[in-house]
Each structure stands twice: as C-alpha cells, then as structure tokens.
Amino acid sequence: MGSAVAPLLLIAALAGPAVALPDLCVLGTPVGCDDGNPCTADLCQLGGCVHTPLVGAPCDDGNACTVGDHCDAGQCVGVPITCPDDGFTCTDDVCIDGGCVHVPVDSRCVRAGECSDAMCAPERPDHDGAGCVGGAARSEGQECSEDGDACTVDQCHGGECAHQAVVDPRSCVAVRDVYRQALALASLVRGIAALLGHPRRRRRGHAPRPPGAPQLARAARRAPAAPSGDRHLRPLSAGAAVPSSVRLSSRTCPGGSASAPR
C-alpha cells in the first residue's frame, strides 16, 4: 500500500461509515484508472485519471464478421468481411458468425402484383437467371414466399405477398441470424441431395463440396439454442435422407401464427 493511500484509509475509518472513500489511484500507474476500454491508455496523474485514446493498437471489436480489428481514436474498429457474389439476385451474400453464406430470399421471386409460393432455389436445375423457381398462386390469407426475416408473417393480402412484422418482435429478434443461417443451410442441403442423387457423380464415388459448407457447419455448432417454448432446429445426422422440398417458414416465430414447413 502506498504511503499516500494509507492516511486516507485511516481518515475514512475514524470518520465512520457515513464518509465515502474517494476514488483512489496510484500516481504514475494505471492502477485504479482502468476504464475497461482496450483502446485507451489509462494513467493516474495529479488531479485524477487520464484516458488517452490509442491509434493502431490491435483489439477485438467482438464482431466475427470483421477483420484487422484495431484502435482508432479510442474505439475498436474492424473492416467488414466482403462475401463473394454467388451470381444470383435472389440470394443475400452475407457474413454470419464469421462465415459467408448465401441466404435465399423467396420473396424476390414473386412478381409485382402477384401472390405465390415461388422460391429462390439456385440449387435446382430448373431455376432461372435470378435463381428463382416459379410457384403456385396463393389465395388471400394463405402463406406465401418467405422474405428471409424471422420477424415477419408472410401472407397474401390484397393480391400481393405481404410481409407484416410480428406483434411482439422480442420473441424473434434474438434468433434472426440463426434463422438466416438455417435458410442458407436448407438450400445447401437441397444442393447436396441433388448432387448425391446424380447417377454420374454417384459412380465417381464422391460429390463436389458445395461452397459455404465449412462456414455453415461452424455456425451451426455455435448457434444458440432457441428460447424455451420455441421450435428447435434439429441437426441432421450423417446420411439422413433430406427431401428436396425442405422449406422453412418465418411463421414458426412465436410472435406470428405458427405453420408447418411447406
């Protein structure tokens, strides 16, 4: 204990519990001055603590989708990862949990003024240039093409596929990224099933590994469990048969009216 600190502690003890001990720091050191920010240099000087912003020092911004994290004017910043374009306009090429995925957005495949269950399915051989596959017309109030957002209800209203926000977004905001991972994973699984089902590729004894498989596998392992009472996404076991019609619906979100996958 420093010689300057001891008298203050003695004064506080003699004065009784009603006297609050002032914040203390050790002159010339960061002791007692840590502000919890890795991008400042903390130092105790006469008159109190000084926090000098750092520039260029390495840090961690807590975002798995940035690289080159460094301090800039006292803040930790990183450069966002740019994901390669898969060439299909109906997908979002985004980084989630440190890996690039191509999230299918079915609603981009529905023509203006129509309501249908068209889907974004670049893995299917009958897709168009945008990656879309046409669907059946839907009636008023029926579920229509998914918009990729766990916090909307996708239903036909007024002859169009509408995507109304759920009543209570608290029930689904926390799983938005996981939901988008699941959509990308479902598309990837359909693609794997198509590759494995191709006779020529079966004869070769292997199928090409679809892009994004390692990142999706890592993301699935790190994904948080769904809140109590929600539906859980169960991992697929190796060799499990997966129907090509596997679909996910944002209306599994507790804030909307639940429906079975199409």
Number of C-alpha atoms within 10 A of each C-alpha: 6 8 7 12 12 10 11 13 12 10 12 15 13 9 10 9 9 8 11 9 12 9 9 15 20 19 17 12 13 18 14 16 20 17 14 8 14 20 25 22 16 22 20 20 15 10 7 14 23 17 17 13 16 18 15 14 14 17 17 17 18 11 15 15 19 18 15 14 19 22 22 17 14 19 17 22 22 21 12 14 17 12 15 12 14 15 12 18 18 23 24 19 20 19 22 20 21 17 19 24 28 26 24 29 23 24 24 20 26 24 13 10 9 13 27 25 25 22 25 29 26 25 20 16 11 12 15 15 12 16 24 27 20 18 15 10 15 20 17 14 14 15 23 30 26 31 22 26 23 30 29 23 27 27 25 23 17 13 17 19 30 21 22 13 15 20 13 13 16 12 17 24 14 15 20 16 19 21 24 23 26 19 25 23 22 20 24 23 20 21 20 19 18 17 19 16 12 11 10 12 13 12 9 8 9 11 17 9 11 13 13 15 18 13 17 22 14 13 20 17 9 11 15 11 12 14 13 7 7 13 13 11 12 6 8 10 7 6 6 8 9 14 11 16 11 13 16 18 24 28 23 20 26 21 20 22 11 14 13 9 12 10
